[in-house]
Amino acid sequence: MPSSDFDCFKQLLDARHPCVLIPTYEEDHAMNVVRTTAMQQHRHGLEWSVTQGLKDALLRDEATIPDTAHPAGAMAHLSMHTPANSIVVMLDLSGHLKDERTLRCLRELIPKLAGVGSTLVLIDGADEFPPAIKAIATRMDLSLPGEEELEQIVRKTIRDLHNERSIDVKLRKEDLEAIIQNLQGLTRSQARQAIVETAADDRRIDATDLKGIISFKKRALRGIGVLEPVETLITLDEIGGLKHLKAWLGLRENAMSDEAVEFGIEPPRGILMLGVQGAGKSLSAKAVATAWKRPLVRMDVGALFDRYIGESEKRLREALRQAAMMSPVILWIDEIEKAFASAAAQSVDGGLSKRMFGTLLTWMQEHTRPVFLIATANDVSALPPELLRKGRFDEIFFIDLPAADARRQIFEIHLKKRNRDPELFDLDQLSAAAEGYNGAEIEQAIRSSIYDAYSRNSLLSTDMIIRSLRASPPLSVTMREKMDALRQWAVGRCVMAD
């Protein structure tokens, strides 16, 4: 298997693919791959763009060949004058192929180049080539930079900035590793820009700049509209109960590392967390990322759906591909039943949900990169049964309402978060009063009672919190039938999280 873009491109050339399509915004990197390979293999290189026309790709400031600015003129020249064993690059050609004559010229050019052992490389920011070209071309997707390359980019960018104007760099090894980890998923140019932007204000780079890099990454990925990086400041210790889930995660904390793979461990594939609303499923997803020291990205399932045929599936495939490129990473699909509900019933969307669900299942079964999938769901009846089959996830956990000990922990956690000493409260009494309440409802009761104490200009007390609990009945009362049915379904089908 090719280990880099250079190896992959060389393999395509050695296999005599007549046309290679590279859809990318990283034109500089793509051209570097082509030029480097051409020089290593002692091949002649030609490059065309609508602004420069046709010229030698390996020589700087080379004069443009006359009458080749128009793509049809360039292709006419190439069909008659291309040296054998050449690599011909055409940039941003897709928009010109709406003209039928230009498209015809391209279709005739490709076999002519192949006949003399040459390869046409189409580098384009828009993946909008006609089907006739896609059928001939071999697609090559550029990889995102890995940890080693990102470290080189960070060091070189800092060095270049320092040469321009002095920069104060105070990074420990663990700080540098955290920065590199959070740059994963960005392109090379985006990673460079993140470092430049971080150093721009105070000409300083230290551990505090990690927040700026995370913010840059959020903005960069927001343009894609499907994957969103999530800040993970919460830890598993800040979640009450869930002892079985915590123990399972603890055993696999380092299972995505290179050392674990060398030991013979297969990276964990993922978990599905079912349960009542407000029981801590989303918090657990964030806490896993913190405990495992891995970046967390959330898939926006609403952004997947597009009105044009084929676009939704394309967006899902691109999101999964990008998650793989960011690996090791934790991919979070929140309320997964909302995305694929129609896949479990008679199709009401022309089969779109079924096709997208099939794409997801195939990826779950076949992906080999260390991407740990965390899916959460509230309504198990809306889930397609194929998703629950053994082998899709490493484990399926059911998160129920917290028991007495867990409720006590939850009160203690939220009182500490609000600068209150838990020792000053009767936690056993609070736990008993909160029977049937979920974690979110307990937190809300504490928040409401703090407002009450502030308005009265008094200290927060156990009685105030109990009054807040009694003032708002829990979901376990208002939705008792539905929750009882969910608990009954989970028996024997799921592992209890607590």
FITOR-284383 format. One record per residue (C-alpha): x, y, z; residue number from 1; residue in three letters. Coordinates in nm, 3 decimals. Last residue first. Example, Ala and Ser with C-alpha at 12.3 -4.5 7.8 and 13.67 -1.06 7.14 Angstrom:
{r {1.367 -0.106 0.714} 2 'SER'}
{r {1.230 -0.450 0.780} 1 'ALA'}
***
This chain:
{r {-2.385 0.175 3.561} 498 'ASP'}
{r {-2.344 0.167 3.185} 497 'ALA'}
{r {-2.575 -0.133 3.155} 496 'MET'}
{r {-2.459 -0.348 2.866} 495 'VAL'}
{r {-2.729 -0.374 2.602} 494 'CYS'}
{r {-2.967 -0.629 2.451} 493 'ARG'}
{r {-3.050 -0.846 2.752} 492 'GLY'}
{r {-3.263 -0.577 2.914} 491 'VAL'}
{r {-3.256 -0.271 2.688} 490 'ALA'}
{r {-3.610 -0.320 2.557} 489 'TRP'}
{r {-3.756 -0.313 2.909} 488 'GLN'}
{r {-3.574 0.011 2.983} 487 'ARG'}
{r {-3.707 0.172 2.665} 486 'LEU'}
{r {-4.063 0.058 2.738} 485 'ALA'}
{r {-4.041 0.204 3.088} 484 'ASP'}
{r {-3.913 0.530 2.941} 483 'MET'}
{r {-4.204 0.558 2.699} 482 'LYS'}
{r {-4.463 0.482 2.963} 481 'GLU'}
{r {-4.314 0.722 3.219} 480 'ARG'}
{r {-4.288 1.028 2.995} 479 'MET'}
{r {-4.410 1.297 3.240} 478 'THR'}
{r {-4.289 1.102 3.543} 477 'VAL'}
{r {-3.946 0.985 3.426} 476 'SER'}
{r {-3.916 1.323 3.257} 475 'LEU'}
{r {-3.883 1.483 3.599} 474 'PRO'}
{r {-4.139 1.697 3.783} 473 'PRO'}
{r {-4.031 2.061 3.837} 472 'SER'}
{r {-4.114 2.234 4.165} 471 'ALA'}
{r {-4.013 1.931 4.367} 470 'ARG'}
{r {-3.651 1.957 4.256} 469 'LEU'}
{r {-3.634 2.331 4.322} 468 'SER'}
{r {-3.773 2.276 4.673} 467 'ARG'}
{r {-3.507 2.009 4.733} 466 'ILE'}
{r {-3.235 2.253 4.625} 465 'ILE'}
{r {-3.362 2.519 4.864} 464 'MET'}
{r {-3.384 2.268 5.150} 463 'ASP'}
{r {-3.021 2.164 5.103} 462 'THR'}
{r {-2.907 2.524 5.138} 461 'SER'}
{r {-2.761 2.805 4.931} 460 'LEU'}
{r {-2.674 3.099 5.149} 459 'LEU'}
{r {-2.898 3.406 5.158} 458 'SER'}
{r {-2.947 3.729 4.964} 457 'ASN'}
{r {-3.305 3.621 4.884} 456 'ARG'}
{r {-3.253 3.681 4.510} 455 'SER'}
{r {-2.914 3.507 4.528} 454 'TYR'}
{r {-3.055 3.205 4.710} 453 'ALA'}
{r {-3.333 3.163 4.453} 452 'ASP'}
{r {-3.092 3.198 4.161} 451 'TYR'}
{r {-2.875 2.934 4.331} 450 'ILE'}
{r {-3.185 2.713 4.368} 449 'SER'}
{r {-3.248 2.732 3.994} 448 'SER'}
{r {-2.892 2.629 3.910} 447 'ARG'}
{r {-2.902 2.339 4.155} 446 'ILE'}
{r {-3.234 2.218 4.012} 445 'ALA'}
{r {-3.097 2.248 3.658} 444 'GLN'}
{r {-2.802 2.027 3.749} 443 'GLU'}
{r {-3.036 1.763 3.891} 442 'ILE'}
{r {-3.249 1.779 3.576} 441 'GLU'}
{r {-2.943 1.732 3.354} 440 'ALA'}
{r {-2.829 1.433 3.558} 439 'GLY'}
{r {-3.162 1.253 3.537} 438 'ASN'}
{r {-3.432 1.262 3.803} 437 'TYR'}
{r {-3.624 0.951 3.914} 436 'GLY'}
{r {-3.498 0.973 4.274} 435 'GLU'}
{r {-3.388 1.332 4.335} 434 'ALA'}
{r {-3.522 1.358 4.693} 433 'ALA'}
{r {-3.319 1.050 4.795} 432 'ALA'}
{r {-3.000 1.193 4.649} 431 'SER'}
{r {-3.062 1.529 4.817} 430 'LEU'}
{r {-3.110 1.360 5.153} 429 'GLN'}
{r {-2.791 1.160 5.108} 428 'ASP'}
{r {-2.603 1.472 4.997} 427 'LEU'}
{r {-2.694 1.667 5.310} 426 'ASP'}
{r {-2.506 1.985 5.223} 425 'PHE'}
{r {-2.213 2.167 5.385} 424 'LEU'}
{r {-1.968 1.889 5.291} 423 'GLU'}
{r {-2.048 1.960 4.924} 422 'PRO'}
{r {-1.852 2.289 4.953} 421 'ASP'}
{r {-1.994 2.530 4.695} 420 'ARG'}
{r {-1.784 2.695 4.424} 419 'ASN'}
{r {-2.036 2.637 4.146} 418 'ARG'}
{r {-1.844 2.349 3.990} 417 'LYS'}
{r {-1.814 2.197 4.339} 416 'LYS'}
{r {-2.193 2.193 4.375} 415 'LEU'}
{r {-2.224 2.034 4.033} 414 'HIS'}
{r {-1.985 1.749 4.111} 413 'ILE'}
{r {-2.125 1.675 4.458} 412 'GLU'}
{r {-2.483 1.667 4.332} 411 'PHE'}
{r {-2.380 1.432 4.051} 410 'ILE'}
{r {-2.190 1.205 4.291} 409 'GLN'}
{r {-2.496 1.171 4.516} 408 'ARG'}
{r {-2.711 1.095 4.212} 407 'ARG'}
{r {-2.461 0.822 4.114} 406 'ALA'}
{r {-2.483 0.665 4.459} 405 'ASP'}
{r {-2.866 0.670 4.450} 404 'ALA'}
{r {-2.899 0.532 4.096} 403 'ALA'}
{r {-2.876 0.753 3.789} 402 'PRO'}
{r {-3.147 0.717 3.522} 401 'LEU'}
{r {-3.036 0.467 3.261} 400 'ASP'}
{r {-2.749 0.475 3.015} 399 'ILE'}
{r {-2.760 0.165 2.796} 398 'PHE'}
{r {-2.430 0.069 2.637} 397 'PHE'}
{r {-2.378 -0.104 2.304} 396 'ILE'}
{r {-2.029 -0.246 2.257} 395 'GLU'}
{r {-1.755 -0.286 1.998} 394 'ASP'}
{r {-1.996 -0.146 1.742} 393 'PHE'}
{r {-2.111 -0.290 1.409} 392 'ARG'}
{r {-1.997 -0.636 1.516} 391 'GLY'}
{r {-2.319 -0.745 1.679} 390 'LYS'}
{r {-2.622 -0.610 1.493} 389 'ARG'}
{r {-2.764 -0.288 1.633} 388 'LEU'}
{r {-2.709 -0.083 1.318} 387 'LEU'}
{r {-2.881 -0.346 1.103} 386 'GLU'}
{r {-3.197 -0.300 1.314} 385 'PRO'}
{r {-3.247 0.052 1.174} 384 'PRO'}
{r {-3.286 0.292 1.466} 383 'LEU'}
{r {-3.618 0.470 1.512} 382 'ALA'}
{r {-3.735 0.237 1.791} 381 'SER'}
{r {-3.418 0.314 1.986} 380 'VAL'}
{r {-3.523 0.673 2.044} 379 'ASP'}
{r {-3.260 0.856 2.251} 378 'ASN'}
{r {-2.948 0.784 2.047} 377 'ALA'}
{r {-2.575 0.843 2.076} 376 'THR'}
{r {-2.302 0.731 1.838} 375 'ALA'}
{r {-1.935 0.732 1.934} 374 'ILE'}
{r {-1.708 0.621 1.651} 373 'LEU'}
{r {-1.338 0.567 1.720} 372 'PHE'}
{r {-1.134 0.639 1.407} 371 'VAL'}
{r {-0.803 0.451 1.409} 370 'PRO'}
{r {-0.780 0.386 1.030} 369 'ARG'}
{r {-0.896 0.049 0.896} 368 'THR'}
{r {-1.243 0.125 0.765} 367 'HIS'}
{r {-1.433 -0.180 0.638} 366 'GLU'}
{r {-1.731 -0.251 0.861} 365 'GLN'}
{r {-1.803 0.100 0.982} 364 'MET'}
{r {-1.749 0.234 0.630} 363 'TRP'}
{r {-1.994 -0.015 0.482} 362 'THR'}
{r {-2.249 0.067 0.752} 361 'LEU'}
{r {-2.216 0.442 0.684} 360 'LEU'}
{r {-2.261 0.402 0.309} 359 'THR'}
{r {-2.562 0.176 0.364} 358 'GLY'}
{r {-2.715 0.439 0.591} 357 'PHE'}
{r {-2.663 0.697 0.318} 356 'MET'}
{r {-2.836 0.475 0.063} 355 'ARG'}
{r {-3.122 0.393 0.301} 354 'LYS'}
{r {-3.166 0.758 0.397} 353 'SER'}
{r {-3.183 0.860 0.028} 352 'LEU'}
{r {-3.432 0.588 -0.072} 351 'GLY'}
{r {-3.669 0.828 -0.246} 350 'GLY'}
{r {-3.730 1.021 0.072} 349 'ASP'}
{r {-4.034 0.846 0.221} 348 'VAL'}
{r {-3.879 0.499 0.229} 347 'SER'}
{r {-4.073 0.241 0.427} 346 'GLN'}
{r {-3.906 0.214 0.764} 345 'ALA'}
{r {-3.568 0.177 0.930} 344 'ALA'}
{r {-3.378 0.381 0.671} 343 'ALA'}
{r {-3.621 0.668 0.728} 342 'SER'}
{r {-3.473 0.723 1.075} 341 'ALA'}
{r {-3.119 0.761 0.942} 340 'PHE'}
{r {-3.017 1.110 1.047} 339 'ALA'}
{r {-3.255 1.148 1.340} 338 'LYS'}
{r {-3.157 0.807 1.479} 337 'GLU'}
{r {-2.795 0.919 1.510} 336 'ILE'}
{r {-2.880 1.151 1.796} 335 'GLU'}
{r {-2.520 1.276 1.814} 334 'ASP'}
{r {-2.267 1.130 1.572} 333 'ILE'}
{r {-1.926 1.169 1.738} 332 'TRP'}
{r {-1.601 1.082 1.560} 331 'LEU'}
{r {-1.303 1.033 1.792} 330 'ILE'}
{r {-0.967 1.079 1.623} 329 'VAL'}
{r {-0.646 0.893 1.549} 328 'PRO'}
{r {-0.702 0.981 1.275} 327 'SER'}
{r {-0.757 1.314 1.101} 326 'MET'}
{r {-0.738 1.156 0.753} 325 'MET'}
{r {-0.998 0.898 0.857} 324 'ALA'}
{r {-1.229 1.176 0.971} 323 'ALA'}
{r {-1.174 1.345 0.634} 322 'GLN'}
{r {-1.275 1.031 0.449} 321 'ARG'}
{r {-1.586 0.993 0.667} 320 'LEU'}
{r {-1.687 1.353 0.596} 319 'ALA'}
{r {-1.617 1.312 0.224} 318 'GLU'}
{r {-1.826 0.995 0.208} 317 'ARG'}
{r {-2.112 1.169 0.389} 316 'LEU'}
{r {-2.093 1.472 0.161} 315 'ARG'}
{r {-2.094 1.251 -0.149} 314 'LYS'}
{r {-2.396 1.058 -0.020} 313 'GLU'}
{r {-2.580 1.387 0.025} 312 'SER'}
{r {-2.472 1.517 -0.318} 311 'GLU'}
{r {-2.596 1.214 -0.514} 310 'GLY'}
{r {-2.924 1.367 -0.624} 309 'ILE'}
{r {-2.943 1.738 -0.545} 308 'TYR'}
{r {-3.157 1.855 -0.253} 307 'ARG'}
{r {-2.877 1.806 -0.002} 306 'ASP'}
{r {-2.871 1.624 0.329} 305 'PHE'}
{r {-2.541 1.603 0.512} 304 'LEU'}
{r {-2.573 1.936 0.694} 303 'ALA'}
{r {-2.841 1.795 0.925} 302 'GLY'}
{r {-2.609 1.513 1.027} 301 'VAL'}
{r {-2.357 1.757 1.171} 300 'ASP'}
{r {-2.076 1.513 1.247} 299 'MET'}
{r {-1.897 1.596 1.568} 298 'ARG'}
{r {-1.519 1.595 1.587} 297 'VAL'}
{r {-1.321 1.504 1.899} 296 'LEU'}
{r {-0.941 1.525 1.914} 295 'PRO'}
{r {-0.772 1.254 2.121} 294 'ARG'}
{r {-0.630 1.272 2.472} 293 'LYS'}
{r {-0.801 0.944 2.566} 292 'TRP'}
{r {-0.955 1.089 2.881} 291 'ALA'}
{r {-1.044 1.418 2.712} 290 'THR'}
{r {-1.196 1.249 2.406} 289 'ALA'}
{r {-1.391 1.012 2.631} 288 'VAL'}
{r {-1.521 1.310 2.832} 287 'ALA'}
{r {-1.679 1.467 2.526} 286 'LYS'}
{r {-1.869 1.150 2.436} 285 'ALA'}
{r {-1.965 1.104 2.801} 284 'SER'}
{r {-2.114 1.453 2.817} 283 'LEU'}
{r {-2.327 1.371 2.513} 282 'SER'}
{r {-2.459 1.053 2.672} 281 'LYS'}
{r {-2.508 1.202 3.018} 280 'GLY'}
{r {-2.853 1.096 3.136} 279 'ALA'}
{r {-3.033 1.401 2.996} 278 'GLY'}
{r {-3.262 1.198 2.772} 277 'GLN'}
{r {-3.297 0.832 2.852} 276 'VAL'}
{r {-3.066 0.580 2.701} 275 'GLY'}
{r {-2.861 0.447 2.415} 274 'LEU'}
{r {-2.487 0.481 2.376} 273 'MET'}
{r {-2.336 0.312 2.072} 272 'LEU'}
{r {-1.966 0.237 2.093} 271 'ILE'}
{r {-1.674 0.248 1.854} 270 'GLY'}
{r {-1.404 0.079 1.651} 269 'ARG'}
{r {-1.141 -0.005 1.913} 268 'PRO'}
{r {-0.791 -0.020 1.758} 267 'PRO'}
{r {-0.681 -0.381 1.698} 266 'GLU'}
{r {-0.425 -0.487 1.954} 265 'ILE'}
{r {-0.123 -0.685 1.837} 264 'GLY'}
{r {0.146 -0.529 2.055} 263 'PHE'}
{r {0.255 -0.323 1.753} 262 'GLU'}
{r {-0.097 -0.182 1.737} 261 'VAL'}
{r {-0.083 -0.093 2.106} 260 'ALA'}
{r {0.253 0.083 2.060} 259 'GLU'}
{r {0.114 0.284 1.769} 258 'ASP'}
{r {-0.159 0.422 1.995} 257 'SER'}
{r {-0.532 0.364 1.953} 256 'MET'}
{r {-0.552 0.117 2.243} 255 'ALA'}
{r {-0.422 0.372 2.493} 254 'ASN'}
{r {-0.749 0.430 2.682} 253 'GLU'}
{r {-0.894 0.089 2.599} 252 'ARG'}
{r {-0.911 -0.056 2.951} 251 'LEU'}
{r {-1.026 0.281 3.087} 250 'GLY'}
{r {-1.312 0.297 2.837} 249 'LEU'}
{r {-1.458 -0.029 2.962} 248 'TRP'}
{r {-1.414 0.079 3.326} 247 'ALA'}
{r {-1.583 0.414 3.258} 246 'LYS'}
{r {-1.877 0.241 3.087} 245 'LEU'}
{r {-1.916 0.000 3.380} 244 'HIS'}
{r {-1.893 0.282 3.637} 243 'LYS'}
{r {-2.152 0.506 3.465} 242 'LEU'}
{r {-2.205 0.703 3.790} 241 'GLY'}
{r {-2.155 1.079 3.808} 240 'GLY'}
{r {-1.977 1.261 3.528} 239 'ILE'}
{r {-1.705 1.512 3.620} 238 'GLU'}
{r {-1.452 1.233 3.678} 237 'ASP'}
{r {-1.494 1.135 3.312} 236 'LEU'}
{r {-1.341 1.469 3.217} 235 'THR'}
{r {-1.490 1.786 3.067} 234 'ILE'}
{r {-1.278 2.034 2.869} 233 'LEU'}
{r {-1.336 1.872 2.533} 232 'THR'}
{r {-1.363 2.144 2.267} 231 'GLU'}
{r {-1.552 2.006 1.970} 230 'VAL'}
{r {-1.426 2.008 1.611} 229 'PRO'}
{r {-1.712 2.030 1.360} 228 'GLU'}
{r {-1.751 1.798 1.064} 227 'LEU'}
{r {-2.029 1.853 0.808} 226 'VAL'}
{r {-2.028 2.219 0.699} 225 'GLY'}
{r {-1.704 2.213 0.501} 224 'ILE'}
{r {-1.663 2.584 0.570} 223 'GLY'}
{r {-1.705 2.511 0.940} 222 'ARG'}
{r {-1.389 2.303 0.917} 221 'LEU'}
{r {-1.169 2.610 0.877} 220 'ALA'}
{r {-1.353 2.816 1.138} 219 'ARG'}
{r {-1.333 2.537 1.394} 218 'LYS'}
{r {-0.966 2.483 1.312} 217 'LYS'}
{r {-0.889 2.849 1.375} 216 'PHE'}
{r {-1.063 2.829 1.715} 215 'SER'}
{r {-0.866 2.518 1.805} 214 'ILE'}
{r {-0.544 2.697 1.706} 213 'ILE'}
{r {-0.638 2.997 1.917} 212 'GLY'}
{r {-0.714 2.775 2.216} 211 'LYS'}
{r {-0.372 2.610 2.180} 210 'LEU'}
{r {-0.207 2.951 2.201} 209 'ASP'}
{r {-0.194 2.928 2.581} 208 'THR'}
{r {0.077 2.660 2.558} 207 'ALA'}
{r {0.327 2.905 2.404} 206 'ASP'}
{r {0.390 3.103 2.087} 205 'ILE'}
{r {0.478 3.474 2.100} 204 'ARG'}
{r {0.487 3.754 1.846} 203 'ARG'}
{r {0.194 3.911 2.039} 202 'ASP'}
{r {-0.071 3.943 1.769} 201 'ASP'}
{r {0.058 3.746 1.469} 200 'ALA'}
{r {0.184 3.433 1.644} 199 'ALA'}
{r {-0.144 3.244 1.640} 198 'THR'}
{r {-0.231 3.367 1.291} 197 'GLU'}
{r {0.100 3.240 1.153} 196 'VAL'}
{r {0.055 2.904 1.326} 195 'ILE'}
{r {-0.299 2.860 1.191} 194 'ALA'}
{r {-0.187 2.976 0.846} 193 'GLN'}
{r {0.075 2.701 0.829} 192 'ARG'}
{r {-0.182 2.437 0.929} 191 'ALA'}
{r {-0.428 2.574 0.673} 190 'GLN'}
{r {-0.166 2.557 0.396} 189 'SER'}
{r {-0.083 2.197 0.483} 188 'ARG'}
{r {-0.448 2.095 0.499} 187 'THR'}
{r {-0.625 2.062 0.831} 186 'LEU'}
{r {-0.751 1.735 0.980} 185 'GLY'}
{r {-0.473 1.718 1.236} 184 'GLN'}
{r {-0.380 2.062 1.367} 183 'LEU'}
{r {-0.518 1.971 1.709} 182 'ASN'}
{r {-0.271 1.686 1.751} 181 'GLN'}
{r {0.017 1.904 1.638} 180 'ILE'}
{r {-0.068 2.168 1.898} 179 'ILE'}
{r {-0.101 1.906 2.173} 178 'ALA'}
{r {0.234 1.751 2.075} 177 'GLU'}
{r {0.401 2.092 2.085} 176 'LEU'}
{r {0.262 2.155 2.434} 175 'ASP'}
{r {0.375 1.809 2.550} 174 'GLU'}
{r {0.730 1.880 2.432} 173 'LYS'}
{r {0.733 2.214 2.611} 172 'ARG'}
{r {0.673 2.526 2.407} 171 'LEU'}
{r {0.805 2.872 2.487} 170 'LYS'}
{r {0.873 3.051 2.158} 169 'VAL'}
{r {0.928 3.429 2.167} 168 'ASP'}
{r {0.924 3.545 1.806} 167 'ILE'}
{r {1.178 3.782 1.646} 166 'SER'}
{r {1.086 3.926 1.308} 165 'ARG'}
{r {1.135 3.789 0.959} 164 'GLU'}
{r {1.371 3.512 1.068} 163 'ASN'}
{r {1.135 3.427 1.355} 162 'HIS'}
{r {0.845 3.390 1.114} 161 'LEU'}
{r {1.046 3.151 0.897} 160 'ASP'}
{r {1.155 2.945 1.200} 159 'ARG'}
{r {0.798 2.931 1.334} 158 'ILE'}
{r {0.671 2.815 0.996} 157 'THR'}
{r {0.951 2.557 0.964} 156 'LYS'}
{r {0.887 2.411 1.310} 155 'ARG'}
{r {0.510 2.394 1.262} 154 'VAL'}
{r {0.535 2.246 0.912} 153 'ILE'}
{r {0.790 1.984 1.025} 152 'GLN'}
{r {0.565 1.891 1.317} 151 'GLU'}
{r {0.272 1.865 1.076} 150 'LEU'}
{r {0.474 1.630 0.855} 149 'GLU'}
{r {0.544 1.396 1.147} 148 'GLU'}
{r {0.187 1.410 1.278} 147 'GLU'}
{r {0.026 1.336 0.943} 146 'GLY'}
{r {-0.054 1.582 0.664} 145 'PRO'}
{r {-0.385 1.531 0.485} 144 'LEU'}
{r {-0.373 1.282 0.203} 143 'SER'}
{r {-0.433 1.374 -0.159} 142 'LEU'}
{r {-0.719 1.194 -0.328} 141 'ASP'}
{r {-0.621 1.028 -0.657} 140 'MET'}
{r {-0.896 0.956 -0.908} 139 'ARG'}
{r {-0.816 0.748 -1.212} 138 'THR'}
{r {-0.956 0.913 -1.525} 137 'ALA'}
{r {-1.140 0.735 -1.805} 136 'ILE'}
{r {-1.489 0.706 -1.653} 135 'ALA'}
{r {-1.446 1.043 -1.482} 134 'LYS'}
{r {-1.384 1.196 -1.824} 133 'ILE'}
{r {-1.707 1.067 -1.984} 132 'ALA'}
{r {-1.896 1.145 -1.661} 131 'PRO'}
{r {-1.817 1.517 -1.703} 130 'PRO'}
{r {-1.575 1.668 -1.450} 129 'PHE'}
{r {-1.710 1.859 -1.153} 128 'GLU'}
{r {-1.462 1.795 -0.871} 127 'ASP'}
{r {-1.379 2.163 -0.842} 126 'ALA'}
{r {-1.036 2.265 -0.715} 125 'GLY'}
{r {-0.873 2.090 -1.008} 124 'ASP'}
{r {-0.551 1.910 -1.088} 123 'ILE'}
{r {-0.589 1.701 -1.404} 122 'LEU'}
{r {-0.282 1.487 -1.474} 121 'VAL'}
{r {-0.234 1.351 -1.827} 120 'LEU'}
{r {0.010 1.061 -1.853} 119 'THR'}
{r {0.259 0.981 -2.130} 118 'SER'}
{r {0.362 0.642 -2.268} 117 'GLY'}
{r {0.342 0.750 -2.635} 116 'VAL'}
{r {0.001 0.587 -2.692} 115 'GLY'}
{r {-0.122 0.710 -2.355} 114 'ALA'}
{r {-0.082 1.066 -2.478} 113 'LEU'}
{r {-0.291 0.989 -2.786} 112 'LYS'}
{r {-0.549 0.804 -2.573} 111 'PRO'}
{r {-0.596 1.116 -2.352} 110 'ILE'}
{r {-0.600 1.373 -2.634} 109 'LEU'}
{r {-0.916 1.249 -2.808} 108 'GLU'}
{r {-1.130 1.281 -2.494} 107 'ARG'}
{r {-0.973 1.620 -2.423} 106 'LEU'}
{r {-1.047 1.754 -2.771} 105 'CYS'}
{r {-1.408 1.633 -2.743} 104 'ARG'}
{r {-1.449 1.817 -2.412} 103 'LEU'}
{r {-1.312 2.134 -2.571} 102 'THR'}
{r {-1.559 2.096 -2.860} 101 'ARG'}
{r {-1.851 2.036 -2.623} 100 'GLU'}
{r {-1.788 2.352 -2.422} 99 'ASP'}
{r {-1.886 2.266 -2.065} 98 'LYS'}
{r {-1.534 2.128 -2.046} 97 'LEU'}
{r {-1.389 2.470 -1.971} 96 'HIS'}
{r {-1.507 2.461 -1.609} 95 'GLY'}
{r {-1.330 2.130 -1.548} 94 'SER'}
{r {-0.986 2.248 -1.662} 93 'LEU'}
{r {-0.868 2.396 -1.335} 92 'ASP'}
{r {-0.501 2.309 -1.395} 91 'LEU'}
{r {-0.370 2.082 -1.672} 90 'MET'}
{r {-0.058 1.877 -1.599} 89 'VAL'}
{r {0.122 1.671 -1.865} 88 'VAL'}
{r {0.371 1.407 -1.752} 87 'ILE'}
{r {0.591 1.284 -2.037} 86 'SER'}
{r {0.705 0.935 -2.141} 85 'ASN'}
{r {0.721 1.028 -2.508} 84 'ALA'}
{r {0.752 1.394 -2.602} 83 'PRO'}
{r {0.424 1.585 -2.658} 82 'THR'}
{r {0.423 1.764 -2.994} 81 'HIS'}
{r {0.114 1.658 -3.192} 80 'MET'}
{r {-0.161 1.588 -2.937} 79 'SER'}
{r {-0.007 1.840 -2.698} 78 'LEU'}
{r {-0.035 2.127 -2.948} 77 'HIS'}
{r {-0.404 2.055 -3.014} 76 'ALA'}
{r {-0.459 2.021 -2.640} 75 'MET'}
{r {-0.311 2.364 -2.577} 74 'ALA'}
{r {-0.521 2.520 -2.853} 73 'GLY'}
{r {-0.838 2.360 -2.712} 72 'ALA'}
{r {-0.745 2.477 -2.362} 71 'PRO'}
{r {-0.714 2.841 -2.477} 70 'HIS'}
{r {-0.383 2.990 -2.365} 69 'ALA'}
{r {-0.192 2.766 -2.607} 68 'THR'}
{r {-0.134 2.997 -2.903} 67 'ASP'}
{r {0.239 3.043 -2.839} 66 'PRO'}
{r {0.424 2.809 -2.596} 65 'ILE'}
{r {0.481 3.002 -2.276} 64 'THR'}
{r {0.836 3.101 -2.189} 63 'ALA'}
{r {1.002 2.922 -1.895} 62 'GLU'}
{r {1.033 3.144 -1.590} 61 'ASP'}
{r {1.101 2.837 -1.374} 60 'ARG'}
{r {1.179 2.509 -1.544} 59 'LEU'}
{r {1.012 2.185 -1.436} 58 'LEU'}
{r {0.660 2.238 -1.567} 57 'ALA'}
{r {0.765 2.348 -1.917} 56 'ASP'}
{r {0.493 2.569 -2.063} 55 'LYS'}
{r {0.135 2.569 -2.189} 54 'LEU'}
{r {-0.085 2.873 -2.127} 53 'GLY'}
{r {-0.013 3.099 -1.834} 52 'GLN'}
{r {-0.357 3.237 -1.746} 51 'THR'}
{r {-0.569 2.942 -1.865} 50 'VAL'}
{r {-0.331 2.697 -1.701} 49 'SER'}
{r {-0.110 2.432 -1.857} 48 'TRP'}
{r {0.197 2.243 -1.731} 47 'GLU'}
{r {0.441 2.018 -1.915} 46 'LEU'}
{r {0.691 1.775 -1.759} 45 'GLY'}
{r {0.956 1.556 -1.927} 44 'HIS'}
{r {1.035 1.245 -1.727} 43 'ARG'}
{r {1.361 1.168 -1.551} 42 'HIS'}
{r {1.185 0.940 -1.300} 41 'GLN'}
{r {1.301 1.139 -0.998} 40 'GLN'}
{r {1.245 1.467 -1.181} 39 'MET'}
{r {0.889 1.375 -1.281} 38 'ALA'}
{r {0.814 1.250 -0.929} 37 'THR'}
{r {0.928 1.576 -0.772} 36 'THR'}
{r {0.731 1.783 -1.024} 35 'ARG'}
{r {0.408 1.586 -0.977} 34 'VAL'}
{r {0.419 1.576 -0.597} 33 'VAL'}
{r {0.515 1.944 -0.581} 32 'ASN'}
{r {0.228 2.025 -0.817} 31 'MET'}
{r {-0.017 1.852 -0.582} 30 'ALA'}
{r {0.130 2.037 -0.281} 29 'HIS'}
{r {0.098 2.373 -0.452} 28 'ASP'}
{r {-0.253 2.297 -0.577} 27 'GLU'}
{r {-0.385 2.228 -0.229} 26 'GLU'}
{r {-0.749 2.299 -0.314} 25 'TYR'}
{r {-0.786 1.943 -0.436} 24 'THR'}
{r {-0.941 1.711 -0.694} 23 'PRO'}
{r {-0.652 1.507 -0.841} 22 'ILE'}
{r {-0.760 1.326 -1.159} 21 'LEU'}
{r {-0.502 1.095 -1.320} 20 'VAL'}
{r {-0.527 1.012 -1.691} 19 'CYS'}
{r {-0.353 0.742 -1.895} 18 'PRO'}
{r {-0.285 0.508 -1.600} 17 'HIS'}
{r {0.042 0.341 -1.691} 16 'ARG'}
{r {0.073 0.123 -1.377} 15 'ALA'}
{r {0.412 0.283 -1.312} 14 'ASP'}
{r {0.245 0.624 -1.329} 13 'LEU'}
{r {-0.023 0.523 -1.079} 12 'LEU'}
{r {0.241 0.377 -0.845} 11 'GLN'}
{r {0.445 0.697 -0.865} 10 'LYS'}
{r {0.137 0.896 -0.766} 9 'PHE'}
{r {0.070 0.674 -0.466} 8 'CYS'}
{r {0.434 0.679 -0.354} 7 'ASP'}
{r {0.447 1.060 -0.373} 6 'PHE'}
{r {0.113 1.096 -0.194} 5 'ASP'}
{r {0.253 0.881 0.087} 4 'SER'}
{r {0.267 0.525 0.222} 3 'SER'}
{r {0.139 0.347 -0.087} 2 'PRO'}
{r {0.000 0.000 0.000} 1 'MET'}
***
